[in-house]
């Protein structure tokens, strides 16, 4: 990592920005822009490279970059979020940093890529599940998505499947990225707990779009039998 040559930012922030410029790919920028609507300040750095940069920056100086990251730049915001998963933070620091970061999430890609780094949620699951519940009850689209994606990453297990399904049945938000996250979560629930999840679907707790999208995603899975796919097809709704 270079010596700090600027009186405005730390060495770690300067290094991160140099790495982003060095690894920017204009062709990937145009491709990825089509996948993330509304993306403006975007260099075109691929996610594996962002993870690599995040790991090194987190080891070097987490706090400086967390303070100095440009929230308006896609890659810097994603690195800011990923670093929470890679830095050596106490449990209280992890909570506080997530509380600071989650309101900044403004697209599905930052949400999902960052959530997958929070493997610390595999430990102290009772505490982290309670933490996620508060976001699942939010009225903000990406705060809810953060909760649902974190749940599908780390909490679809014997201890939490019933509570995850309960929350999925209670979420009420018209945001497209909430509904897609809910459908994705239901599909993962089905793969791991098919009987419980089919019973959940038969209760008709989801709105039409999320219900049908959940079934579509389940039927697209190679881990679901042909017989199950045909049976689930009969549960689709035809909203008129």
N, C-alpha and C positions, 0 to 999 in steps of 0.2 A: 504494500500500500504506500502511495507516495507521501512525501512530506506535505503538510498543509501549505499551499502556496497562495491561499486567499485569506484575507482578513474577514471575509463574510461568512464562510461556511467551514465546517470541520474537514479534516482529512478524509474521513470515511465518506462524507457526502460528496466531496470532490471526486473521490475514486469511483463511487457508484455512478455518477454522471458521466465520467469518462468511459466506463464500461458500457453504459447504455448507448452512448454515441458510437462506440466501436462496434457494437453488435446489432445496430439498427439494420433492418432488412426492409427496403421499400416495397418489395413484392409481397412479403408477409404482411406488411402494414396495410396494404390495400385489401388483401384477402381477409384479414382479421377484422378490419373495419366493417366488412359486410356482415359479420357474425355478431357484432356488438353495436347495436343502434345508438347513435348519438355520440360515438367516440370522436373526440376532437384532438386533444393533446396526446398524441400517440406516436411513438418512434418506430415500432415494429420489431420489438425484441421478443424472441420466442420464450415460452414459459420455462422450459428446462434451464435456459440461461438465467432467467430471472430468479429461479430457485438457487442456482449456484451463487449468484451475486448476493442474494439474501442471506444464505448461510454464512458466507465470509464476512459480510457487513455486520451480521448479528454477533459473530465472535469478536470482531474488532471493537465495535463501539455502537452498541444498540441505541443508547439514549441520545447520542448526537443526531443520528439520522432520523430517529423518531421525532425529534424536535424540528428538524430542518427540512424534511421531505416536502416536496411540492405536491400538495393535495390535488392540484388540477392536472397533473401529468399522470396518465394511466399507469405507466411502469413504476413510477416512484410511489404511487399509492399502493400498488400491489406489493412492492417490496416492503413498504411500511407495514402492511398487514402480515405478510409471510414471516417477517422477522420475529413477530410475537411467538410463532411456533418454533423458531430455531434458537432464540436467545435463551440464556440461562437466567430465567426470572423466577422469583418466588411465586407461590400461588396467588398471593394478594396482588403482586405486580402484574401477573397475567390477567387477572380480572380487571384491574384498573386500565391496563392497556387496551383490552378488548372494549371496555366501556368507552374509551376515547376513540377507538378505530371504527367500530361498527357503524356509528352514525355517518361516517365518511363514505361508506360503500355506495356506489352509484351505478353499478352494472353487475350483471350476473357473473361475468368472468372473474372480476376481482373477488366477489363473494365466494364463488366455488373453489377457486384456486387457493385462496387463503384458508378457508375452512379445512381443507384436507391436510393442512400443516399442523393443525391444533391437536396433535396426537396426545398431548397431555390430558385431554378430556377422557382418555381411556382409564386414567386413574382418578380416584375421588369422584366417581361417576354421580353419586347422589348430589354432591355440591354443584357439579357442572350442569346436571340436568335441571336443577332448580334455576340456575343462571339462565339457561336457554329458554325455560318456560316464560320468563318475563319478556323475552324478545318475540316469542311466538304469539304473545298477547298484544303486541304493538299494533299501531295502525299504519306503520310505515312499511312499504313494500319490501325493501331490502333488509330491514331488520327481521322481518318474518322469514324471509328466505334464508338469512344467516342461521336462524334457529333450526329451520327444517333441514337444511343441508348438513349442518353439524350433527343433527340427530341421525340422519341416514348414514353419515360417515361413521359414527361412533356408538350409537345407542340402539340399533336394531338387534337386540339380543334378548335372551330369556328374561332378564331382569326388567327390561324397559319396553318390550314390544307392546304391552297393553297400554301403557301410558303414551307411547308414541302414536298409536292408533287413535287413542282418545283425543289427543291434541289435533291430529289431522282431521278428525271429524268436527272439531270446534272452530278451526280457522275460518274466518270470514273476511275475505279481502278480494277486491275485483282486479288486483294487479296481475297481469299475465305471468310475471316471474314468480309470484307466489303460487299460482295455480300449477305452473309447470314443476316447481319444486315439490309441491304436494303430490302430484302424480308420480314423479320420480321416486319419492319416498314410499308411496304405496306399492310401487312395483318392486322395490327392494324388500319391503316387508313381505310381499307375497312369495318371493323367491326363498326367503328364509323361514317364513311361517305361513305356508299356504292356507291352512285351514282357518286360522285366526283372521287372516286378511280377507279371505273370501266371505267369511261371516260378516266382517266389517263392511265390505262392498254391498252385501245383501241388505244391510240396514239403511242404505240410501242416505247417508249423511253428507255426501259431497254434492256440490253443484254439478250440473250436467256436464260442463266442459271438463272439470277435473275428474269426475267419475269416468267418463268415456276415455279421456287421455290416460288415466291410470290403467284401464283395461288394455288399451292399445300398447302401452309400454310393457305390460306383463306379457302380452301375446308376441311382442317382438323379441323377448328373451329366449336365448337358446337353452336356458336352464329350466324352462317350463315345458311339460310334455304336450304333445299334440292334443291329447284328450282333454287336458286342462284348458288349453287354449280354446278349443271348440266350446266347452261348457261356459267359459267366461264370456265368450262372444254373445251368448244369449242374455247376458246381464246388461249389455249396452242399452243406453236410452236413445230415444228418437225425439229430441225436443222439437216441439212444433211451434 
